[in-house]
Amino acid sequence: MTAPRHIISAAAIVLNEDNKILLIKGPRRGWEMPGGQVEEGESLKDAARREVKEETGIDIEVLQFCGIYQNLASGICNTLWLARPIGGVCTTSSESLEVGYFPLEQALNMVTWHTFKARILHCLDKSSHPFFVTF
């Protein structure tokens, strides 16, 4: 029997004081919320903070756990968090070709992966927290 292999990731919906959302344009998937894999020995919240900083240059305060999206086919569990910026400057990285804050309607038009759009909307609907979605 093969041991199961799962990936845990953490992503953040970061809203600034103007209620604009922080997005990155990645080299493979286009526009999306910042996030990535949780490292061994790292908490989920710390992973969200680290990934946002690495991909965007922005320091965040994690405000709330939103829920989990689980991709059964790939073994990925993506934890989602609401956050606000507390410092830093938008900066690109090897994982982000572009970084910026966008009004929600514009951001949703920029994000092309339907599951990423769904995650953003789900996180912004606080009445649905916590959620657990499998696909």
N, C-alpha and C positions, 0 to 999 in steps of 0.2 A: 504494500500500500504506500502510495506517495504522500508525503506530508503536505498539508494544504499550504498554499502560498497566498497571502493576502497583503494588500497595500493599504495603509491608512494614510489619508491626506487631510489637510486642513486648509480651508479657504476662507477669506473674509470679504464681507460686503462692507466697504469703508465709505461712510457718508460724511462729507465735510459740512461746515457751518452753513453753506448755501444749499444743502441737501443734494449735492452732486455726488455721483458715485465714482470711485477710483477704479479704472480699468487698465489692463496691460494688453498690448498686442504681442502675442507670442509668435514664434517663428513657424509653428505647426498648426495651431488651432485658431489663429486670429484673435479677435478681442475677447477678453474674459476677465473674471475677477482674479486677483492674485491669490496664489496658494500652491501647495505642493506636498510632498511626502513628509510624514513625521519621521524624525530620526530616532534611532534606538535610544531609550532613556529620556526622551523629550516629551513633555506634556503636550496635549492637543492645543491648548491656548498658546503655549510658547512657540509651537510650530507655526501657528497662524501669524503670530507677531514676527517671527524670523523670516518666513516666506514673503510677507508683505514688504519688510525692510529690504530683503535681498532683491526682489523683483522691481520695486518701485522707488526705493530710497526714503519711504515714508515710515515713521514710527507711529504705532497705533496703540490705543487703549481698547482692549477687547471688552465689549459691553454685555454681550448676551450670546449664549449658545442657541442656535436656531434649530438644528436637526442634522440628519444623516441621509445621504443618498448612497445606496449600495448597488454597484454594478455586479450582478451575479456572474456574468460571463467572464469578466476580467478579474474578479476578486478584489475590487477596489471599494473601500468605504471612505466616502468624502464627508468630513465633518464641516459644518458651515457655521460661521460666527458673524455677528454684527459688531462693527467697530467704528471708532472715530479717530481721525488723525490728531496726533499731539506734537508732531515735530517732523523735521526732515524736509527734503526738497525732492520733487519728482525727478528721478534719474533712471535711465535705462540700464539694462544689464544684459548678460548673455541669454537670459530667459525672456527679456522684454525688449522688443524693437521700438515700441512707443509706450508712453505712460501719460495718463492725464485723468482729470476729473471731468465728468460729463453729466448734463441733465439726464434724468432717468429715461425719458422717451427717446432721446438721441442714443443713449447707451444701449437700450434694448434693440434699436435698429442696427447698431454696430455689431452686436454679438450675433454670430451666425449659427452657433451650435444651439439647437433648441433646448437641450438639457441644461445648458448654462443659463439661458433666459429663464427657464422654469425655476432654477435654483435662486436666481436673483429675486424673482417675484415671490417665491415661497419665503425667503428670508425677510422680505419687507412686510409680509403679512403676519404680524406678530400674533394674531389670533390662532394661527396654525402651529405655533411652537409648543413643544418640540415636535418635529415631524420625522417620520422614517419612511423613505421611499425606496422601493426596490425596482430594478428594471433589468 
